[in-house]
Amino acid sequence: MRTNAADRERYAVRKRELAHLLTTDRPAYVDGKSALVEELIATAGGSQPVDGPRRTGS
C-alpha cells in the first residue's frame, strides 16, 4: 500500500466503514477488513489468499 495510492484509499475507506465496530465488535472489524487485506497482499505479489477460515480475533 505504500506505493499504491488507490489501494491506500480503498483500505482507508473500508476502515472508516467499519470504524463503528472497533469498540463494540472487534472480531467483526477484523473480519470486515480481511478479504480486502488478502486481496491487496495478493495483488502486490505477496502471499496468496487462503481458502480456509478467516481470523476471528481470538
Secondary structure, 3 states (H helix, E strand, C coil): CCCCHHHHHHHHHHHHHHHHHCCCCHHHHHHHHHHHHHHHHHHCCCCCCCCCCCCCCC
